[in-house]
Amino acid sequence: MNRKSYQYYVSGTFKLGVGFGIVSLLARWVTGNTILSSPETLIKYGLAGGIGYALMGALALILFGFLAKIIREKYPDQHTIGDVLRQKLTPSGYWYMITILLLTSFDSLFVQAMGAGILIHMIFPIPVFFGMLVFTLFCFFIGGIGGMQRLHQLAGVNVTLIFAAVIIIPVYFFIQEGVYPVYDGIKLYHPYLLFIKNTDAIWFIFTAILIFLGQIMIDRATWQRVFIIEKEKVRRTFTLTGGIWATIPLAITALLMIIMFGRSYQNIYSLIFELVDKIQSTMLIIVFVLFCFSAISSAINAELHATTTLFVRNVMEVIRALTEQEKWKYTYIFSGVICTCLLVIVSIFTPHPLQLLFFFGNIYASMIGPMLYIILSKYTLPSLIPFASLIGTVGGYLFLPVTDNLRVIWISFAISTFICLSFFLYKSITKQSKERMR
């Protein structure tokens, strides 16, 4: 493929097999949120919550694998989620969905950038602004300008660093400290972490699976990888990715328990970075820092590339025809604007990752029904289907004063799914009536 072609930026030059497809998906989904949400999940819901967090990602990836196979078979000539939406929706429904995709893209990018800011603040004795300036410049050149081919080149390195950290560091500490002293220390100082019969944890696990499934179903970067993985290997790739991904949160949970045993803590989000104080080996400290930056940067690069592609290909090019040179120009401008916004916003706001996940959880959950309808249907769909997610999201938020966040997410999911099912039944009954009249 011609390197000057914009399609080279979107999809790279080759199809991915199972092995490299897994590497590419892991580079997208081992994120800063995985690192930063693990401490809060462990503290709030105990060991069951940590295991459940790993389970939610694994199940969501495996379930989406079945849809990915259908997507490849039904839309063989498309390259992005925006291409499919444009084919299946009316203009009003299409632009609504594109707006939601851009909104959730910025949310995802902000969570990763916030993770980078926390990491820089905890580890390096430099102002966060200057550290983030260097970090965002790196992401701009890799994810914003480099394109899919550059992401492929770095994916293997990122995943290698991630697994080097989550395998070597826990083994090192368990050899040093022993398994039983860690267990006894947790039992003495934090016995609530070992409480298994925690109904809140079970409720959290099922809700998190719902959120993560909705998040994957509208993830721009994941859809791009669906179209560049070899068709007959798509489902197997997602299934294996889910099983491998689950080991990352479990390893982080083990690291957190190593840090906490035999002591108390003051700050949830400083827990994982206190690991640096406990590591005696300079090499392991370097591996740990590289692990954090690899996870965060690979996720930002994938999301930045996918968001920029969505904007240029499915917004600008829909508004007016673009030459190849104009596509590249808008790519540079838009990705530069995003990186600048991340730099400024991260310097001002510092919300909790888990809170952000559940704040946008209503949107993700309410998207499941409409996206299933869009993927599985054979015809152009009316605006009611995509706008069902808006009705579900608003309906869920209306219940916030009288119930908790987890139930609100299920309410949003139920409302949007009910609308889609009702429309499906209405169309089926109408079709049968017309056939009988003939």
C-alpha positions in Angstrom: 0.0 0.0 0.0 1.2 3.5 -0.8 2.5 5.2 2.3 1.0 8.5 1.1 -2.4 6.9 1.0 -4.6 7.8 4.0 -5.7 4.2 4.1 -2.2 3.3 5.1 -2.7 5.5 8.2 -6.0 3.9 9.0 -5.3 0.2 8.6 -1.6 -0.3 8.1 -0.2 -2.6 5.4 -1.1 -6.1 6.4 -3.8 -8.3 8.1 -3.2 -9.6 11.6 -3.1 -13.2 12.6 -4.0 -14.6 16.0 -0.7 -13.9 17.7 -0.3 -10.3 16.6 -4.0 -9.7 16.8 -3.8 -10.6 20.5 -0.8 -8.3 21.0 -2.6 -5.4 19.3 -5.7 -5.9 21.4 -3.8 -6.2 24.6 -1.9 -3.0 23.8 -5.3 -1.3 23.5 -6.9 -2.8 26.6 -4.2 -2.9 29.2 -4.7 0.7 30.1 -4.1 3.2 32.8 -7.6 2.6 34.0 -6.6 -1.1 34.6 -3.8 0.1 36.8 -5.5 3.0 38.7 -8.9 1.3 39.2 -7.4 -1.9 40.7 -6.5 -0.3 44.1 -10.0 1.3 44.5 -11.7 -1.9 43.4 -9.6 -4.0 45.9 -10.3 -1.6 48.8 -14.0 -1.2 48.1 -14.9 -4.8 47.2 -12.0 -6.9 48.6 -10.3 -9.7 46.9 -13.6 -10.8 45.3 -13.7 -7.3 43.6 -10.2 -7.7 42.3 -11.0 -11.1 40.8 -14.3 -9.8 39.4 -12.5 -6.8 37.8 -10.4 -9.4 35.9 -13.5 -11.4 35.1 -15.4 -8.5 33.6 -12.8 -7.7 31.0 -12.3 -11.3 30.0 -16.0 -12.0 29.6 -16.6 -8.8 27.7 -13.8 -9.5 25.2 -14.9 -13.1 24.7 -18.6 -12.1 24.2 -17.6 -9.3 21.7 -15.6 -11.9 19.8 -18.8 -13.5 18.7 -20.1 -10.2 17.4 -16.7 -9.4 15.8 -17.1 -12.5 13.6 -20.5 -11.3 12.5 -19.2 -7.8 11.8 -16.5 -9.1 9.5 -18.9 -11.2 7.6 -21.6 -8.6 7.2 -19.4 -5.5 6.6 -16.3 -6.8 4.7 -15.6 -3.5 2.9 -15.7 -1.2 5.9 -12.8 0.0 8.1 -14.2 1.8 11.1 -17.3 1.8 13.3 -18.2 5.1 11.6 -18.3 3.4 8.2 -20.8 0.8 9.5 -23.0 3.4 11.3 -23.1 5.5 8.1 -24.3 2.4 6.2 -27.0 1.4 8.7 -28.4 4.7 10.0 -30.3 7.7 8.9 -28.4 11.0 8.9 -29.9 12.1 12.3 -29.1 8.8 13.9 -25.6 8.7 12.4 -24.6 12.1 13.7 -26.0 11.4 17.1 -23.9 8.2 17.3 -20.8 10.0 16.0 -21.3 12.6 18.8 -21.5 9.9 21.4 -18.4 8.2 20.0 -16.4 11.4 20.1 -17.6 12.1 23.7 -16.6 8.7 24.9 -13.3 8.9 23.1 -12.4 12.1 25.0 -13.4 10.3 28.2 -11.1 7.4 27.5 -8.2 9.7 26.5 -8.7 11.8 29.6 -8.6 8.8 31.9 -5.4 7.5 30.4 -3.8 11.0 30.4 -4.8 11.4 34.1 -3.1 8.1 34.8 0.1 9.4 33.2 -0.2 12.6 35.3 -0.5 10.7 38.6 2.4 8.4 37.6 4.6 11.4 36.8 3.6 13.1 40.1 4.3 10.0 42.2 7.6 8.9 40.7 9.5 11.8 39.1 10.7 14.9 40.9 9.6 17.2 38.2 6.5 19.4 37.7 3.6 17.5 36.3 3.0 20.0 33.5 6.5 19.4 32.0 6.3 15.7 32.4 2.9 15.7 30.7 4.2 17.9 27.9 6.9 15.3 27.0 4.3 12.5 27.3 1.7 14.1 25.1 4.3 15.0 22.5 5.3 11.3 22.4 1.7 10.3 22.0 1.2 12.9 19.3 4.0 11.6 17.1 3.1 7.9 17.6 -0.7 7.8 17.8 -1.5 11.1 16.1 1.0 11.1 13.2 2.5 7.6 13.1 -0.7 5.7 12.2 -1.6 2.0 12.5 1.7 0.8 11.2 3.6 2.7 13.9 1.2 1.3 16.5 1.9 -2.2 15.2 5.7 -1.7 15.5 5.4 -0.7 19.2 2.7 -3.1 20.3 5.0 -6.0 20.8 7.4 -3.9 22.9 4.6 -2.6 25.0 3.1 -6.0 25.7 6.5 -7.5 26.5 7.2 -4.8 29.1 3.7 -5.2 30.6 4.1 -9.0 31.1 7.7 -8.7 32.2 6.5 -6.5 35.1 3.4 -8.5 36.1 5.2 -11.8 36.1 8.7 -11.0 37.4 7.8 -8.5 40.2 5.1 -10.6 42.0 7.4 -13.7 41.8 10.3 -11.7 43.1 8.3 -10.5 46.1 6.7 -13.9 46.9 10.1 -15.4 46.9 11.5 -12.7 49.2 8.5 -12.5 51.6 6.8 -15.9 51.2 3.1 -16.5 50.6 2.0 -17.2 54.2 3.5 -14.0 55.7 1.6 -11.9 53.1 -1.7 -13.8 53.8 -1.2 -13.4 57.6 -0.4 -9.7 57.2 -3.5 -9.1 55.2 -5.6 -11.1 57.6 -4.3 -9.0 60.5 -4.4 -5.5 59.1 -7.0 -5.7 56.3 -9.3 -8.7 57.0 -12.1 -7.2 55.1 -10.2 -7.9 51.9 -10.7 -11.6 52.4 -14.4 -11.4 53.0 -15.9 -13.6 50.2 -19.6 -13.4 51.0 -19.8 -9.8 49.8 -23.0 -9.1 47.9 -21.8 -5.6 46.9 -18.9 -7.3 45.1 -21.1 -9.6 43.2 -23.4 -6.7 42.2 -20.3 -4.7 41.2 -19.0 -7.6 39.0 -22.2 -8.1 37.0 -22.5 -4.3 36.5 -18.9 -4.0 35.5 -19.3 -6.7 32.9 -22.2 -4.7 31.5 -20.2 -1.5 31.4 -17.1 -3.1 29.8 -19.2 -4.9 27.2 -20.9 -1.6 26.2 -17.5 0.1 26.2 -16.0 -2.5 23.8 -19.0 -2.4 21.5 -18.5 1.3 20.8 -14.7 1.4 21.1 -13.2 2.9 17.9 -9.8 1.3 18.2 -11.3 -2.2 18.8 -13.5 -1.9 15.7 -10.5 -1.0 13.6 -8.7 -4.1 14.8 -11.8 -6.2 14.0 -11.3 -5.2 10.3 -7.6 -5.8 10.1 -7.5 -9.2 11.9 -7.8 -12.1 9.4 -11.5 -12.9 9.0 -11.4 -16.6 10.0 -9.3 -15.8 13.1 -11.3 -13.0 14.6 -13.4 -14.8 17.2 -10.4 -17.0 18.4 -8.3 -13.9 18.7 -10.8 -12.1 21.0 -11.4 -15.2 23.1 -7.7 -15.7 23.7 -7.2 -12.0 24.4 -9.9 -12.1 27.1 -8.2 -15.0 28.9 -4.8 -13.4 28.7 -6.1 -9.9 29.7 -7.6 -11.3 32.9 -4.1 -12.1 34.2 -3.1 -8.4 34.3 -5.7 -7.2 36.9 -5.0 -10.4 38.9 -1.3 -9.7 38.9 -1.9 -6.0 39.9 -4.1 -7.2 42.8 -1.3 -9.5 43.9 1.1 -6.6 43.8 -1.3 -4.5 45.9 -1.6 -7.2 48.6 2.2 -7.4 48.7 2.3 -3.7 49.4 -0.5 -3.6 52.0 0.4 -6.7 54.1 1.6 -5.8 57.5 0.8 -2.0 57.2 -1.9 0.5 56.8 -2.3 3.0 54.0 -3.2 6.7 53.6 -3.9 7.2 49.9 -5.6 4.6 47.7 -4.0 5.9 44.5 -0.5 6.0 45.9 -0.6 2.3 46.9 0.6 0.9 43.6 3.4 3.5 43.4 4.6 2.7 46.9 5.8 -0.5 45.3 8.8 1.5 44.1 9.8 2.0 47.8 9.7 -1.8 48.4 11.6 -2.8 45.3 15.3 -3.1 46.1 16.4 -3.9 42.6 17.1 -0.9 40.3 16.3 -3.1 37.3 12.9 -4.0 38.7 12.1 -0.4 39.4 12.8 0.4 35.8 10.7 -2.5 34.6 7.8 -1.3 36.8 8.0 2.3 35.6 8.2 1.1 31.9 5.2 -1.1 32.6 3.1 1.8 33.7 4.1 4.1 30.9 3.7 1.3 28.3 0.2 0.5 29.4 -0.9 4.1 29.5 0.9 5.3 26.3 -0.2 2.3 24.2 -3.9 2.9 25.2 -3.7 6.6 24.5 -1.9 6.1 21.2 -4.6 3.5 20.0 -7.5 5.8 21.1 -5.9 8.9 19.7 -5.3 7.2 16.3 -8.9 5.8 16.3 -10.5 9.1 17.3 -8.5 11.1 14.7 -9.5 8.5 12.0 -13.1 8.8 13.1 -13.1 12.6 12.9 -11.3 12.8 9.5 -13.0 9.8 7.8 -16.5 9.9 9.3 -17.0 13.6 10.0 -14.9 15.8 7.7 -15.1 13.5 4.7 -18.9 13.2 5.2 -19.3 17.0 5.2 -17.2 17.4 2.1 -14.9 15.5 -0.2 -11.2 15.6 0.9 -8.0 15.1 -1.1 -5.3 12.8 0.4 -3.3 15.9 1.4 -6.3 17.4 3.2 -6.9 14.2 5.1 -3.3 14.2 6.4 -3.5 18.0 7.2 -6.7 17.5 9.3 -5.2 14.5 11.0 -2.2 16.5 12.2 -4.4 19.4 13.3 -7.0 17.4 15.1 -4.6 15.1 16.9 -2.6 18.1 18.0 -5.7 19.8 19.4 -6.6 16.7 21.3 -3.1 16.4 22.9 -3.1 20.1 23.8 -6.5 19.7 25.4 -5.4 16.7 27.4 -2.3 18.6 28.6 -4.4 21.5 29.9 -7.3 19.5 31.4 -5.1 17.0 33.2 -3.4 20.0 34.8 -6.7 21.2 36.2 -8.9 18.1 37.0 -8.1 15.0 39.0 -11.3 12.8 39.3 -11.2 9.2 40.4 -10.9 6.6 37.6 -13.6 4.3 39.0 -16.0 7.2 39.4 -15.5 8.2 35.8 -16.0 4.6 34.7 -19.4 4.4 36.4 -20.3 8.0 35.5 -20.1 7.0 31.8 -21.3 3.6 32.6 -24.9 4.7 31.9 -23.9 5.6 28.3 -22.0 2.4 27.8 -24.8 0.2 29.2 -27.5 2.0 27.2 -25.5 1.5 24.0 -25.6 -2.3 24.2 -29.2 -2.8 22.9 -29.0 -0.3 20.0 -25.5 -1.5 18.9 -26.7 -5.1 18.9 -29.6 -4.1 16.7 -27.4 -2.1 14.4 -24.9 -5.0 14.0 -27.5 -7.8 13.5 -30.1 -6.0 11.4 -30.2 -6.2 7.6 -31.8 -2.9 6.8 -31.3 0.9 7.4 -32.7 1.7 10.8 -34.8 4.6 11.9 -33.5 7.3 14.3 -35.4 5.6 17.2 -32.8 2.9 17.5 -29.7 5.0 18.2 -31.7 7.6 20.2 -32.9 4.7 22.4 -29.5 5.0 24.1 -30.1 8.7 24.8 -33.5 7.9 26.3 -32.0 5.1 28.4 -29.1 7.3 29.6 -31.4 10.2 30.6 -33.9 7.8 32.2 -31.2 6.2 34.3 -29.9 9.6 35.5 -33.4 10.5 36.6 -33.3 7.7 39.1 -30.0 8.9 40.7 -31.7 10.8 43.5 -33.5 7.6 44.7 -31.0 4.8 44.0 -27.2 4.1 43.7 -25.0 4.2 40.6 -24.9 0.5 40.0 -28.8 0.2 39.8 -29.0 3.3 37.6 -26.7 1.6 35.1 -29.0 -1.4 34.9 -32.0 0.9 34.5 -30.3 2.7 31.6 -29.6 -0.7 30.0 -33.2 -1.9 30.6 -34.8 1.2 29.1 -32.8 1.3 25.9 -33.0 -2.5 25.4 -36.8 -2.4 26.0 -37.2 0.2 23.3 -35.2 -1.8 20.8 -37.0 -5.0 21.6 -40.4 -3.2 21.3 -39.5 -1.8 17.9 -38.3 -5.2 16.7 -41.6 -6.9 17.8 -43.6 -4.1 16.2 -41.7 -4.6 12.9 -42.1 -8.4 13.1 -45.8 -8.2 13.7 -46.3 -5.6 11.0 -44.4 -7.7 8.5 -46.4 -10.8 9.4 -49.7 -8.9 9.0 -48.7 -7.6 5.6 -47.8 -11.2 4.5 -51.1 -12.5 5.7 -53.0 -9.8 3.8 -51.3 -10.9 0.6 
